[in-house]
Amino acid sequence: MPAHRIHFGILGTASIARALIGERFHHVDLAAVASRDINKANAFADEANIPLRYQSYDALIADPTIEAVYIPLPQHLHYEYAIKSAKAHKHVLVEKPAALNTSEIERISEACKSNDVLFMEGFMYRFKRVHNRAKEIVQEGTIGKLRFVNFAWSHNIGNRGHDGFRLEKHLGGGCLLDLGVYGADWIRFITDAEPRLFQSYLHRREEDGLDLFAHATYKAGDVLATITCGYTADANYYFLSGEKGSIYSPVALSGRKIPNVLQIHLLGSDTKYSEEFPAENAYKLELEYFAQCIKNKQYPFLDAENARRNLLLIEELAENAIII
Ligand SMILES: NC(=O)c1ccc[n+]([C@@H]2O[C@H](COP(=O)([O-])OP(=O)(O)OC[C@H]3O[C@@H](n4cnc5c(N)ncnc54)[C@H](OP(=O)(O)O)[C@@H]3O)[C@@H](O)[C@H]2O)c1
């Protein structure tokens, strides 16, 4: 008998969900997709070979054959549909940011616990070999004791006025929840420490206060850490600097299925070399990992508490920021 695959339903026909089209999965059956527009659901389902299509997210959630829900909706809908899915006894995989704030994620966590379903936030980069290898190189001592880490992610979309939900404040837009949360998660991942905020800077759009770029400095254990995120430049990289050298990731946390590289520079011996990594579909790996957790009844490491800590860092950044 073939091994059971977890039946997933996808809420919405988001661009990011298209990364799953054409992949062959272990443990996962893409069983249903829902859209506000049935034509979009049908087109997506035909392309992705998904049998069930629904004209509303609620109808998909009501389907008793669906065991887990993937929620790549705009940020302001994560809370509502995570709660509805948990109450319908579906396991919940929600895109980052898991919620708009710590209070929402706490309530999502409670709903998942009381309905005995698993919760995971979709930080796809955690499934890419390149970033786990960067951490491993640090742990092996190659660049000596880690001292500074710098992270930047920005898309140059701020001048467009509209760019889907990202530039709409009422849809949970803004660079902090879109890109800043990656920085928060990445510092905690790479340093294995809970960062303390030193100083933060924030620039908001005049008309409506949407956050357009931000910078923050933290102390995470012994490490000085900075994150920069925004909608006014095109950047996606990180630096890890230790007592003996540095690691530079020029492609950083991009979700695209492209090869990746780490550039290592050991200053004392002036040795430079690179480690290369083949393209991986991190969204596929993330879904497969969550399905395995469901099958093994095991809590995912990207759980609600991890999401709460990231959101807390973002809240502290915004509340204490010098407005520039
Ligand atoms: N982990 C990553 O690497 C990564 C990368 C990009 C995005 N994300 C996250 O994934 C989520 C989706 O991002 P995306 O860029 O893929 O979004 P997108 O292409 O704009 O798709 C969002 C989907 O949500 C549905 N929707 C429901 N209400 C909506 C509204 N009022 N306005 C717009 N769309 C609405 C739409 O589906 P229907 O019309 O079919 O109902 C739409 O296709 C976000 O939470 C984002 O932060 C994560």
The ligand as an SDF file (V2000), in Angstrom:
LIG
                    3D

 48 52  0  0  0  0  0  0  0  0999 V2000
    8.5430   32.8790    2.1630 N   0  0  0  0  0  0  0  0  0  0  0  0
    8.8070   33.6170    1.0890 C   0  0  0  0  0  0  0  0  0  0  0  0
    9.8590   33.5310    0.4850 O   0  0  0  0  0  0  0  0  0  0  0  0
    7.7630   34.5350    0.5700 C   0  0  0  0  0  0  0  0  0  0  0  0
    7.9570   35.1790   -0.6470 C   0  0  0  0  0  0  0  0  0  0  0  0
    6.9430   35.9970   -1.1230 C   0  0  0  0  0  0  0  0  0  0  0  0
    5.7890   36.1570   -0.3750 C   0  0  0  0  0  0  0  0  0  0  0  0
    5.6590   35.5460    0.8250 N   0  0  0  0  0  0  0  0  0  0  0  0
    4.4490   35.7160    1.6210 C   0  0  0  0  0  0  0  0  0  0  0  0
    3.4250   34.9900    0.9610 O   0  0  0  0  0  0  0  0  0  0  0  0
    2.1970   35.6990    1.0460 C   0  0  0  0  0  0  0  0  0  0  0  0
    1.7060   35.9640   -0.3590 C   0  0  0  0  0  0  0  0  0  0  0  0
    2.6330   36.7830   -1.0440 O   0  0  0  0  0  0  0  0  0  0  0  0
    2.5760   36.9100   -2.6520 P   0  0  0  0  0  0  0  0  0  0  0  0
    3.5770   37.9200   -3.0560 O   0  0  0  0  0  0  0  0  0  0  0  0
    2.6690   35.5860   -3.2710 O   0  0  0  0  0  0  0  0  0  0  0  0
    1.1170   37.5430   -2.8070 O   0  0  0  0  0  0  0  0  0  0  0  0
    0.1760   37.7080   -4.0660 P   0  0  0  0  0  0  0  0  0  0  0  0
    0.7880   37.1890   -5.3040 O   0  0  0  0  0  0  0  0  0  0  0  0
   -0.3060   39.1200   -4.0350 O   0  0  0  0  0  0  0  0  0  0  0  0
   -1.0190   36.7250   -3.7050 O   0  0  0  0  0  0  0  0  0  0  0  0
   -1.8480   36.8600   -2.6010 C   0  0  0  0  0  0  0  0  0  0  0  0
   -3.1240   36.0750   -2.8860 C   0  0  0  0  0  0  0  0  0  0  0  0
   -4.0110   36.3420   -1.8170 O   0  0  0  0  0  0  0  0  0  0  0  0
   -5.3530   36.3800   -2.2870 C   0  0  0  0  0  0  0  0  0  0  0  0
   -6.0110   37.5820   -1.7550 N   0  0  0  0  0  0  0  0  0  0  0  0
   -7.0530   37.5830   -0.8840 C   0  0  0  0  0  0  0  0  0  0  0  0
   -7.4070   38.8250   -0.5620 N   0  0  0  0  0  0  0  0  0  0  0  0
   -6.5900   39.6470   -1.2340 C   0  0  0  0  0  0  0  0  0  0  0  0
   -6.4830   41.0590   -1.3140 C   0  0  0  0  0  0  0  0  0  0  0  0
   -7.2920   41.8690   -0.6350 N   0  0  0  0  0  0  0  0  0  0  0  0
   -5.5360   41.5680   -2.1140 N   0  0  0  0  0  0  0  0  0  0  0  0
   -4.7050   40.7620   -2.7940 C   0  0  0  0  0  0  0  0  0  0  0  0
   -4.7440   39.4050   -2.7750 N   0  0  0  0  0  0  0  0  0  0  0  0
   -5.6980   38.8530   -1.9890 C   0  0  0  0  0  0  0  0  0  0  0  0
   -5.3000   36.3510   -3.8000 C   0  0  0  0  0  0  0  0  0  0  0  0
   -5.7220   35.0640   -4.2140 O   0  0  0  0  0  0  0  0  0  0  0  0
   -7.1340   34.8030   -4.9470 P   0  0  0  0  0  0  0  0  0  0  0  0
   -7.4140   36.0530   -5.7410 O   0  0  0  0  0  0  0  0  0  0  0  0
   -6.8660   33.6210   -5.7930 O   0  0  0  0  0  0  0  0  0  0  0  0
   -8.1520   34.5590   -3.8840 O   0  0  0  0  0  0  0  0  0  0  0  0
   -3.8230   36.5280   -4.1530 C   0  0  0  0  0  0  0  0  0  0  0  0
   -3.4450   35.7400   -5.2440 O   0  0  0  0  0  0  0  0  0  0  0  0
    2.4910   36.9300    1.8950 C   0  0  0  0  0  0  0  0  0  0  0  0
    2.2070   36.6710    3.2240 O   0  0  0  0  0  0  0  0  0  0  0  0
    3.9780   37.1420    1.7250 C   0  0  0  0  0  0  0  0  0  0  0  0
    4.5620   37.8110    2.8370 O   0  0  0  0  0  0  0  0  0  0  0  0
    6.6130   34.7320    1.2940 C   0  0  0  0  0  0  0  0  0  0  0  0
  1  2  1  0
  2  3  2  0
  2  4  1  0
  4  5  1  0
  4 48  2  0
  5  6  2  0
  6  7  1  0
  7  8  2  0
  8  9  1  0
  8 48  1  0
  9 10  1  0
  9 46  1  0
 10 11  1  0
 11 12  1  0
 11 44  1  0
 12 13  1  0
 13 14  1  0
 14 15  2  0
 14 16  1  0
 14 17  1  0
 17 18  1  0
 18 19  2  0
 18 20  1  0
 18 21  1  0
 21 22  1  0
 22 23  1  0
 23 24  1  0
 23 42  1  0
 24 25  1  0
 25 26  1  0
 25 36  1  0
 26 27  1  0
 26 35  1  0
 27 28  2  0
 28 29  1  0
 29 30  1  0
 29 35  2  0
 30 31  1  0
 30 32  2  0
 32 33  1  0
 33 34  2  0
 34 35  1  0
 36 37  1  0
 36 42  1  0
 37 38  1  0
 38 39  2  0
 38 40  1  0
 38 41  1  0
 42 43  1  0
 44 45  1  0
 44 46  1  0
 46 47  1  0
M  CHG  2   8   1  16  -1
M  END
$$$$
